[in-house]
C-alpha cells in the first residue's frame, strides 16, 4: 500500500491541474446544434473570460505567468515559465469534442533542458490540451487502481485521458510520447526547439485521429466517436528543468 501511495503522489502533478476548476465530467451527448465557440484567450489587455489559472494544490514552484501581449499584429496570450508550473483552463460544458482544433503559436525563448522522454526534462514552452472522460473500464488495471486512489485522495474526478499538442525540445516532430509522470497524459510533438526562432506557426489538428493514435491501446478503432470532452487548457512549465521559456498562443478555435 505504501508503494501505491508513492505512485499516486508521483502522478498527481500531471493530473491535478487539469480538473481543479471543473464541476464534474459529463456524459457524452450529440450536439443538436453547432458546439459553443471557445472564448478568446485574451480580451484587450486581460485574460479572456472563461479562462482561469489552474495550479497545483499547495504548489511549491512559482506559477507560470499568463498575460495578453500584441505580437506582430496578433493579440496573443503570453506564456512565461521560470522554473514554474501552471495551466490556463476552460471547463467544457459537456458533450463531444468538435472535429478539429486550430491555433497559431510561436516560441521566442525555448527551454534548452526540455526533453519529454524523461522526468528531468518534462517541461514545455507551450502546449494545447484536451481532457476527456475516458471510461475507467478502458484503462489498464494498474493505472485504473492508481487513478481511483488519486480521485479518492483529492476528492476530484480526475480525467482519465488528456491529449496535449506540445512545442517540445529535442524530440522528433510528429512523435507521440507518454507523459513521464502519468500515461493519463499523452503528447503529440508538433514543433521542436529547432523551430523556436520567434516565427508564428499555424496548426489545424484532427482531434479524433490524434486521440486514437495517442490512446489507441485504450480507445481502439472499434469504439465509436470519442469520450466526452471535459476541458480545454493551454500552458507552459519549467519546474522540472528549472529553466525559462517565453511563448505566445493566438486564435485558438474549433475548426470545421
Backbone bond lengths (Angstrom), bond angles and torsions (degrees), N, CA, C in turn:
res aa  C-N    CA-C-N  psi(-1)  N-CA   C-N-CA  omega(-1)  CA-C   N-CA-C  phi
1 X - - - 1.471 - - 1.525 110.66 -
2 X 1.353 116.28 -37.00 1.459 118.94 179.62 1.519 110.62 -62.80
3 X 1.357 116.88 -40.49 1.458 119.63 178.22 1.521 111.25 -64.93
4 X 1.332 117.38 -34.62 1.461 120.96 176.43 1.523 110.69 -64.54
5 X 1.336 116.65 -42.67 1.464 119.75 179.32 1.522 111.02 -62.85
6 X 1.345 116.31 -40.00 1.463 119.41 177.75 1.519 110.40 -63.38
7 X 1.339 115.91 -42.04 1.463 120.02 179.41 1.516 111.36 -62.60
8 X 1.326 116.54 -40.72 1.467 120.32 178.34 1.522 110.11 -62.85
9 X 1.343 116.92 -45.98 1.469 120.23 -179.08 1.519 111.29 -60.30
10 X 1.343 116.78 -39.21 1.458 119.93 -177.71 1.513 112.49 -68.45
11 X 1.333 117.62 -23.81 1.459 120.79 -177.61 1.522 113.58 -96.09
12 X 1.313 117.84 -18.11 1.459 120.07 -175.90 1.530 113.90 -58.03
13 X 1.347 120.14 -40.20 1.461 118.03 -179.22 1.521 113.87 -58.62
14 X 1.328 117.61 -28.68 1.461 119.99 179.30 1.514 112.56 -78.75
15 X 1.336 117.73 -17.58 1.459 121.55 -172.10 1.516 114.31 -110.59
16 X 1.319 118.14 -40.58 1.464 120.96 -169.42 1.524 114.94 -59.02
17 X 1.332 119.99 -46.72 1.461 117.93 -175.03 1.512 113.14 -65.19
18 X 1.324 118.00 -15.52 1.449 120.92 -176.00 1.510 112.42 -72.83
19 X 1.335 117.87 -20.35 1.460 118.90 -176.44 1.519 112.76 -133.59
20 X 1.307 118.29 10.68 1.458 118.73 -175.44 1.523 112.40 -64.02
21 X 1.325 117.29 -14.93 1.457 120.37 178.77 1.519 112.41 -116.41
22 X 1.329 118.29 8.87 1.460 120.40 -175.48 1.514 111.38 -90.80
23 X 1.342 117.95 138.88 1.458 120.25 176.50 1.511 112.78 -76.04
24 X 1.301 117.68 -19.31 1.461 121.02 -178.46 1.508 108.62 154.23
25 X 1.328 116.54 160.40 1.445 120.75 -178.57 1.515 109.77 -92.27
26 X 1.320 116.31 139.70 1.456 121.15 -173.39 1.516 111.65 -97.77
27 X 1.329 115.51 158.40 1.456 121.03 175.22 1.521 109.17 -78.82
28 X 1.365 118.14 151.33 1.445 119.51 -179.70 1.522 111.09 -63.42
29 X 1.320 115.63 147.92 1.454 120.95 176.59 1.517 108.35 -156.53
30 X 1.305 117.19 150.79 1.454 121.09 178.56 1.525 109.20 -82.93
31 X 1.338 116.10 142.01 1.456 119.94 177.37 1.518 109.39 -77.12
32 X 1.334 117.53 127.04 1.457 121.74 175.63 1.523 110.63 -78.08
33 X 1.326 116.94 -15.11 1.455 123.44 178.45 1.523 107.10 -146.20
34 X 1.334 118.75 173.39 1.463 119.21 179.40 1.528 111.39 -53.63
35 X 1.335 118.07 142.45 1.471 120.26 -178.88 1.521 111.14 -64.95
36 X 1.331 117.24 158.03 1.468 119.82 178.08 1.527 111.17 -59.34
37 X 1.313 115.81 144.57 1.459 120.04 175.76 1.523 109.70 -71.60
38 X 1.314 116.16 151.02 1.459 119.59 173.10 1.529 109.13 -71.34
39 X 1.324 117.88 138.25 1.469 118.89 176.09 1.524 110.01 -68.38
40 X 1.325 118.13 150.52 1.468 120.21 177.80 1.530 110.91 -58.94
41 X 1.322 115.90 143.81 1.462 120.10 177.44 1.522 111.57 -64.63
42 X 1.315 116.26 -34.60 1.464 120.64 179.25 1.523 109.27 -134.32
43 X 1.316 115.24 152.35 1.460 122.28 175.70 1.519 107.40 -134.02
44 X 1.324 116.33 105.49 1.461 119.57 -174.72 1.517 110.73 64.98
45 X 1.318 116.60 -121.10 1.466 121.15 -178.86 1.524 112.78 -100.26
46 X 1.336 117.39 10.65 1.466 121.59 -175.72 1.524 111.23 -122.32
47 X 1.340 115.67 164.61 1.455 120.33 170.80 1.522 109.10 -64.67
48 X 1.332 116.26 147.66 1.447 120.42 -179.02 1.517 112.60 -69.36
49 X 1.331 116.17 147.34 1.461 120.97 175.42 1.523 109.13 -62.22
50 X 1.321 116.00 140.00 1.457 120.27 -178.50 1.512 113.92 96.88
51 X 1.338 117.21 -8.62 1.465 121.63 176.65 1.525 108.40 -111.39
52 X 1.332 116.13 132.49 1.459 120.82 -178.77 1.528 110.31 -133.10
53 X 1.312 115.41 143.80 1.462 120.55 177.17 1.524 109.27 -70.25
54 X 1.321 116.49 133.22 1.467 122.39 -179.59 1.521 108.61 -125.93
55 X 1.317 116.60 108.55 1.457 122.92 178.53 1.523 110.42 -108.70
56 X 1.320 116.08 175.87 1.457 121.13 176.41 1.523 110.77 -75.07
57 X 1.330 118.33 145.50 1.467 119.52 170.38 1.532 109.70 -60.74
58 X 1.315 116.89 134.42 1.467 122.36 -179.56 1.533 110.90 53.62
59 X 1.311 115.76 41.65 1.462 121.14 -176.52 1.525 111.28 -64.75
60 X 1.333 116.20 132.03 1.461 121.16 178.04 1.528 112.61 -89.43
61 X 1.351 119.41 -44.41 1.463 117.88 176.89 1.526 110.77 -65.90
62 X 1.326 117.49 153.96 1.467 118.91 174.35 1.522 110.83 -62.89
63 X 1.315 116.27 161.80 1.463 121.13 -178.82 1.526 110.47 -84.03
64 X 1.324 115.88 138.50 1.460 120.54 172.18 1.530 109.21 -59.43
65 X 1.312 116.21 141.72 1.466 121.02 -176.71 1.530 110.51 -94.22
66 X 1.332 115.38 132.26 1.456 121.93 177.43 1.522 109.20 -124.31
67 X 1.320 115.98 137.33 1.455 120.18 178.63 1.515 110.78 -163.19
68 X 1.314 115.99 172.20 1.458 122.11 178.97 1.525 110.01 -92.14
69 X 1.334 115.69 141.50 1.462 120.08 179.36 1.526 109.09 -154.83
70 X 1.322 116.11 135.48 1.452 120.64 174.10 1.520 110.15 -81.76
71 X 1.346 116.31 125.47 1.464 121.02 -178.10 1.529 108.81 -135.62
72 X 1.323 116.03 115.37 1.463 121.60 175.10 1.530 111.67 51.09
73 X 1.316 115.52 44.80 1.453 120.38 175.92 1.513 115.47 85.00
74 X 1.327 118.29 0.42 1.464 121.47 178.43 1.523 109.70 -110.52
75 X 1.326 116.19 140.36 1.462 120.87 170.36 1.522 106.69 -87.95
76 X 1.319 116.81 106.97 1.460 121.69 -167.02 1.522 112.30 -121.19
77 X 1.323 114.13 160.90 1.462 121.93 169.98 1.519 108.27 -85.58
78 X 1.315 116.67 125.81 1.466 121.85 175.66 1.522 108.58 -93.65
79 X 1.328 116.86 130.67 1.458 123.51 177.74 1.524 107.79 -116.74
80 X 1.311 117.18 114.28 1.460 121.92 -178.59 1.525 109.38 -121.50
81 X 1.330 115.62 112.97 1.465 121.42 -179.88 1.523 109.34 -109.41
82 X 1.336 115.84 129.22 1.468 122.46 176.96 1.519 107.64 -135.03
83 X 1.323 116.36 91.07 1.472 121.96 -174.69 1.530 110.18 50.47
84 X 1.312 116.90 36.32 1.462 122.60 -167.26 1.525 112.31 -121.97
85 X 1.345 114.06 173.93 1.465 121.11 178.09 1.527 108.99 -145.57
86 X 1.322 116.06 152.01 1.462 120.90 175.50 1.510 110.97 153.17
87 X 1.329 116.08 151.90 1.453 122.62 179.31 1.521 109.71 -125.15
88 X 1.306 115.05 162.86 1.462 122.38 171.55 1.520 106.37 -115.61
89 X 1.333 116.81 121.02 1.459 121.48 -165.59 1.524 112.11 -123.94
90 X 1.344 114.43 141.43 1.463 122.31 171.97 1.522 107.94 -122.32
91 X 1.322 117.00 116.05 1.463 121.20 178.74 1.523 109.38 -72.31
92 X 1.334 116.28 128.14 1.461 121.06 -179.10 1.530 109.12 -85.74
93 X 1.334 117.96 141.05 1.469 119.73 -173.14 1.516 115.46 -76.58
94 X 1.316 119.03 7.10 1.458 121.48 -179.74 1.507 111.13 107.42
95 X 1.324 115.54 163.12 1.451 119.98 -178.17 1.516 111.55 96.31
96 X 1.318 116.81 174.78 1.461 120.87 -175.28 1.519 112.04 -75.48
97 X 1.319 115.19 163.83 1.461 120.33 174.66 1.522 109.49 -75.00
98 X 1.328 117.88 144.13 1.467 120.15 170.46 1.527 110.87 -62.05
99 X 1.329 116.22 176.78 1.462 120.26 -172.01 1.522 113.35 -72.19
100 X 1.329 116.63 -42.39 1.455 119.83 -172.37 1.526 110.42 -139.04
101 X 1.339 114.08 157.69 1.462 121.59 177.47 1.520 107.99 -130.56
102 X 1.328 116.42 135.40 1.462 119.24 179.02 1.523 110.56 -133.09
103 X 1.322 114.96 154.44 1.468 121.95 178.12 1.520 108.98 -166.97
104 X 1.315 115.24 171.24 1.460 122.60 171.78 1.519 107.93 -121.75
105 X 1.337 115.86 145.89 1.459 119.11 178.06 1.515 110.88 -153.00
106 X 1.316 114.03 162.23 1.460 122.32 178.25 1.515 108.19 -149.98
107 X 1.321 116.44 153.80 1.466 121.71 173.17 1.518 107.64 -121.51
108 X 1.319 115.64 117.34 1.457 121.42 179.53 1.523 111.56 -87.23
109 X 1.336 116.38 -33.00 1.464 121.95 179.73 1.520 108.55 -136.53
110 X 1.335 118.53 104.50 1.462 120.07 178.69 1.521 111.51 -77.83
111 X 1.309 115.52 158.98 1.465 122.07 173.82 1.526 107.46 -93.66
112 X 1.323 119.07 110.69 1.468 120.66 -175.50 1.519 113.78 -65.16
113 X 1.332 117.92 -15.63 1.459 120.48 -179.08 1.512 114.46 -87.32
114 X 1.333 117.92 -5.22 1.462 120.34 -176.28 1.519 112.03 -64.68
115 X 1.310 116.25 124.69 1.465 124.00 172.10 1.520 106.41 -154.28
116 X 1.314 116.59 99.65 1.459 122.11 -171.47 1.518 113.67 -72.78
117 X 1.318 117.06 1.11 1.468 119.97 -179.86 1.525 113.11 -82.84
118 X 1.330 118.02 -2.03 1.459 121.14 178.44 1.512 111.40 -155.06
119 X 1.334 117.08 163.24 1.464 121.44 -176.16 1.531 113.71 -62.13
120 X 1.350 119.90 -40.62 1.469 118.14 -177.32 1.525 113.61 -60.90
121 X 1.333 117.44 -27.21 1.459 120.54 -177.53 1.508 114.55 -107.63
122 X 1.331 117.49 14.49 1.467 121.37 -174.15 1.531 111.56 -79.66
123 X 1.330 115.25 69.20 1.462 123.38 175.49 1.523 108.27 -137.08
124 X 1.327 117.19 148.51 1.459 120.69 178.48 1.524 109.99 -131.53
125 X 1.324 114.98 147.67 1.461 120.17 175.33 1.520 111.14 -75.43
126 X 1.333 116.85 -27.33 1.466 120.90 178.28 1.518 109.31 -161.46
127 X 1.329 115.67 143.83 1.463 121.57 175.73 1.520 108.77 -148.47
128 X 1.327 114.87 151.27 1.461 123.46 172.40 1.517 106.00 -127.70
129 X 1.342 117.52 124.39 1.464 121.11 -170.63 1.524 111.85 -130.60
130 X 1.336 114.62 152.44 1.459 123.03 170.09 1.517 108.03 -125.08
131 X 1.331 117.15 131.18 1.469 122.21 175.90 1.524 109.39 -102.74
132 X 1.341 115.53 136.80 1.457 121.96 -175.69 1.521 110.81 -122.85
133 X 1.328 115.18 150.13 1.463 121.94 176.24 1.522 109.00 -89.48
134 X 1.323 115.49 68.94 1.466 120.91 176.97 1.520 109.23 -65.95
135 X 1.354 118.71 127.57 1.468 119.65 179.41 1.526 111.37 -58.57
136 X 1.323 117.03 138.24 1.464 120.92 -178.24 1.513 112.20 -59.88
137 X 1.324 117.39 -27.17 1.464 120.19 179.54 1.520 111.58 -61.69
138 X 1.329 117.62 -21.89 1.463 121.55 -179.76 1.527 112.33 -86.07
139 X 1.329 117.49 -11.46 1.461 122.04 -175.60 1.527 109.56 -89.77
140 X 1.341 118.82 134.86 1.466 120.44 177.62 1.522 111.97 -53.21
141 X 1.331 116.24 149.95 1.461 121.96 -170.30 1.526 112.82 -54.51
142 X 1.329 117.30 -49.17 1.463 119.60 -176.94 1.513 112.32 -61.39
143 X 1.326 116.71 -45.37 1.463 120.34 179.40 1.524 111.33 -70.14
144 X 1.327 116.30 -32.73 1.466 120.31 176.54 1.524 110.35 -62.33
145 X 1.331 115.77 -41.93 1.463 120.44 178.84 1.525 110.84 -62.97
146 X 1.337 116.28 -44.76 1.466 120.15 179.12 1.525 111.16 -64.01
147 X 1.332 116.29 -39.81 1.459 119.35 -179.69 1.521 111.10 -66.36
148 X 1.323 116.85 -40.44 1.469 119.91 177.43 1.523 111.13 -62.96
149 X 1.335 116.19 -41.26 1.461 119.42 177.96 1.526 110.89 -64.62
150 X 1.334 116.10 -40.73 1.461 119.60 178.85 1.524 110.87 -64.64
151 X 1.323 116.80 -40.41 1.468 120.20 177.84 1.524 110.70 -64.30
152 X 1.328 115.50 -39.99 1.459 119.39 179.80 1.523 110.73 -66.76
153 X 1.317 116.46 -41.58 1.461 120.65 -177.32 1.525 111.59 -66.91
154 X 1.335 116.63 -39.16 1.461 120.18 -174.72 1.523 113.29 -92.60
155 X 1.338 116.62 -19.39 1.457 119.72 -174.45 1.512 113.03 71.94
156 X 1.343 116.80 17.33 1.458 121.38 -178.85 1.520 109.88 -121.09
157 X 1.316 114.88 147.90 1.459 120.88 -179.38 1.525 109.16 -84.68
158 X 1.322 116.30 73.91 1.455 121.86 -175.52 1.524 110.59 -58.17
159 X 1.330 118.16 137.26 1.462 120.50 -177.76 1.520 111.38 -68.22
160 X 1.319 115.21 145.73 1.462 120.31 -178.30 1.516 112.68 -89.39
161 X 1.325 117.91 -10.66 1.464 120.02 -178.65 1.522 109.99 -152.46
162 X 1.322 116.62 121.59 1.461 121.76 174.99 1.520 108.65 -128.59
163 X 1.318 115.28 125.19 1.459 122.99 179.87 1.520 108.62 -104.43
164 X 1.338 116.79 125.76 1.466 121.46 -178.54 1.524 110.61 -123.51
165 X 1.312 115.62 127.57 1.460 121.33 168.35 1.519 106.30 -91.79
166 X 1.317 117.15 124.67 1.461 119.99 -169.36 1.525 112.12 -126.75
167 X 1.322 113.12 154.75 1.462 121.87 167.65 1.520 105.03 -96.77
168 X 1.317 115.55 103.69 1.453 120.52 -172.04 1.519 113.23 -89.27
169 X 1.335 114.33 -154.88 1.449 120.14 -176.82 1.512 111.97 -126.51
170 X 1.340 115.83 -89.69 1.458 121.19 -175.98 1.523 113.59 -95.35
171 X 1.339 118.25 -1.24 1.455 121.42 -178.27 1.540 109.62 -76.20
172 X 1.315 116.08 163.51 1.461 120.60 177.00 1.525 109.99 -77.71
173 X 1.320 116.96 136.18 1.459 120.56 174.92 1.522 108.94 -60.66
174 X 1.329 116.04 138.03 1.456 121.08 -176.72 1.514 113.74 93.51
175 X 1.335 117.37 -4.16 1.466 120.92 179.97 1.523 111.06 -71.50
176 X 1.329 115.56 144.42 1.462 123.16 169.88 1.524 106.31 -109.30
177 X 1.338 117.48 120.20 1.465 122.27 -171.47 1.518 109.73 -131.84
178 X 1.333 116.62 134.43 1.463 120.48 172.71 1.526 109.45 -72.54
179 X 1.325 116.99 140.22 1.455 120.74 172.32 1.523 109.54 -55.45
180 X 1.334 116.91 137.08 1.462 121.00 -174.85 1.521 113.11 -66.39
181 X 1.331 117.72 -20.65 1.460 121.41 -178.19 1.526 112.84 -98.59
182 X 1.323 117.74 -28.82 1.463 120.60 -177.83 1.523 110.31 -157.03
183 X 1.331 116.14 131.44 1.461 120.49 176.50 1.523 111.84 -75.01
184 X 1.326 117.33 -0.72 1.472 119.48 173.63 1.525 110.79 -73.02
185 X 1.328 116.67 -11.55 1.462 122.93 175.91 1.524 107.62 -121.48
186 X 1.337 115.96 129.08 1.464 119.72 -179.26 1.524 109.73 -133.08
187 X 1.338 114.35 142.02 1.455 121.41 -172.43 1.523 111.68 -105.39
188 X 1.335 114.74 146.11 1.458 122.41 163.49 1.525 105.79 -115.80
189 X 1.322 117.16 115.51 1.467 121.22 -178.88 1.530 108.31 -83.24
190 X 1.320 116.57 110.39 1.462 120.77 -179.88 1.519 112.25 -94.24
191 X 1.321 116.85 -37.54 1.464 122.01 -178.42 1.520 109.35 -133.87
192 X 1.327 116.28 158.56 1.461 120.99 -178.47 1.530 110.01 -126.61
193 X 1.324 115.18 176.82 1.463 120.54 -179.64 1.524 111.95 -59.69
194 X 1.331 116.88 -27.31 1.461 120.06 -179.75 1.526 112.56 -64.28
195 X 1.344 116.82 -20.65 1.468 121.00 -178.77 1.530 112.25 -101.84
196 X 1.317 116.24 7.97 1.466 120.89 -174.44 1.520 111.27 -89.32
197 X 1.315 116.52 62.12 1.454 120.27 179.33 1.508 113.96 -108.13
198 X 1.331 117.07 10.45 1.453 120.51 178.77 1.512 114.84 96.30
199 X 1.340 118.00 -3.37 1.462 120.43 178.10 1.528 110.37 -78.98
200 X 1.329 116.14 149.13 1.462 121.18 176.43 1.526 110.01 -79.92
201 X 1.319 115.92 141.21 1.462 122.73 173.11 1.521 108.43 -124.64
202 X 1.323 116.13 137.86 1.460 122.52 178.59 1.525 109.05 -98.70
203 X 1.335 116.42 135.36 1.462 121.45 178.32 1.531 109.41 -122.85
204 X 1.328 115.58 144.95 1.465 122.12 175.39 1.526 106.24 -146.70
205 X 1.336 116.76 108.21 1.460 121.16 -169.27 1.527 112.10 -114.80
206 X 1.323 114.48 139.04 1.463 122.81 172.19 1.529 106.90 -80.76
207 X 1.322 116.75 106.90 1.467 120.74 -172.21 1.522 111.67 -62.80
208 X 1.323 117.20 -47.16 1.463 120.35 -177.55 1.522 111.37 -63.45
209 X 1.332 116.83 -42.71 1.464 119.78 -178.71 1.525 111.20 -63.11
210 X 1.329 116.79 -44.31 1.464 119.46 -179.48 1.527 111.48 -69.69
211 X 1.341 117.05 -38.96 1.465 119.06 178.95 1.522 110.46 -63.47
212 X 1.322 117.03 -43.93 1.466 119.57 -177.99 1.521 111.40 -66.93
213 X 1.322 117.04 -32.94 1.463 118.05 177.54 1.525 110.88 -73.06
214 X 1.329 116.84 -40.20 1.467 120.04 -178.77 1.518 111.98 -72.49
215 X 1.334 117.24 -42.14 1.471 122.57 -175.95 1.530 111.72 -112.94
216 X 1.318 117.02 26.89 1.458 120.55 -176.79 1.513 114.31 -61.82
217 X 1.334 117.51 -24.49 1.460 120.00 177.55 1.521 111.38 -71.92
218 X 1.336 117.37 -19.45 1.466 121.30 -178.20 1.529 112.71 -116.29
219 X 1.313 117.08 -17.02 1.469 121.51 179.10 1.530 107.48 -135.04
220 X 1.331 117.65 77.03 1.466 121.99 -174.35 1.524 112.38 -69.58
221 X 1.309 114.87 170.76 1.464 120.83 -178.00 1.520 112.50 -61.06
222 X 1.330 117.46 -23.28 1.467 120.60 179.79 1.529 112.57 -70.56
223 X 1.343 117.22 -17.31 1.465 121.12 178.49 1.530 109.29 -80.06
224 X 1.337 118.20 127.74 1.467 119.31 179.38 1.525 111.82 -74.64
225 X 1.313 116.51 144.79 1.458 120.86 174.86 1.515 113.39 59.78
226 X 1.328 115.44 -151.24 1.458 122.80 178.22 1.519 109.21 -131.40
227 X 1.341 118.24 161.66 1.473 119.47 171.44 1.530 110.27 -60.38
228 X 1.325 116.27 161.61 1.467 120.57 179.06 1.523 110.42 -61.06
229 X 1.315 115.68 141.23 1.459 121.55 176.67 1.526 109.81 -80.81
230 X 1.331 116.98 135.05 1.469 121.52 -177.73 1.520 113.36 -110.05
231 X 1.337 117.35 -34.73 1.466 118.86 -175.38 1.515 110.73 -161.84
232 X 1.320 114.51 156.81 1.460 123.69 172.08 1.523 106.45 -119.26
233 X 1.313 117.42 135.52 1.460 118.54 178.41 1.509 111.37 -146.02
234 X 1.305 115.34 153.93 1.455 122.97 172.59 1.519 106.76 -127.04
235 X 1.323 116.19 160.29 1.452 116.66 -179.22 1.510 113.40 -177.96
236 X 1.328 113.50 174.52 1.456 123.91 174.03 1.517 107.14 -152.45
237 X 1.329 116.63 149.14 1.460 119.37 178.75 1.517 110.01 -150.67
238 X 1.327 115.29 157.60 1.460 121.64 178.62 1.516 110.26 -150.40
239 X 1.340 116.61 26.46 1.465 120.32 -175.20 1.514 112.91 -76.70
240 X 1.323 118.38 -29.50 1.466 120.06 -178.71 1.526 112.14 -79.17
241 X 1.332 116.95 -36.96 1.461 120.60 179.98 1.524 112.51 -88.17
242 X 1.338 116.67 -22.15 1.459 119.92 -172.75 1.514 112.82 72.48
243 X 1.337 116.23 16.86 1.456 120.73 -176.12 1.511 113.71 -93.30
244 X 1.343 114.67 -161.21 1.459 121.76 -178.20 1.522 109.24 -138.95
245 X 1.324 115.96 150.40 1.461 120.99 174.15 1.520 109.08 -156.18
246 X 1.322 115.20 155.04 1.464 122.43 174.61 1.519 107.84 -136.36
247 X 1.326 116.43 129.69 1.461 121.81 -179.35 1.520 109.55 -144.80
248 X 1.333 115.58 169.54 1.461 122.02 177.02 1.525 109.23 -137.90
249 X 1.336 115.94 144.64 1.461 123.10 174.14 1.519 107.62 -129.14
250 X 1.331 116.34 138.54 1.462 120.69 -179.66 1.524 110.11 -143.53
251 X 1.325 115.09 159.06 1.474 122.57 170.35 1.521 112.90 56.88
252 X 1.339 116.93 42.56 1.462 121.13 176.79 1.523 108.45 -76.14
253 X 1.339 116.86 122.91 1.463 120.17 -177.93 1.528 110.50 -159.60
254 X 1.328 114.80 159.15 1.459 119.87 170.43 1.527 108.61 -70.92
255 X 1.319 116.30 145.62 1.457 121.16 178.67 1.527 109.06 -121.02
256 X 1.336 118.12 151.60 1.473 120.47 179.32 1.517 111.74 -61.25
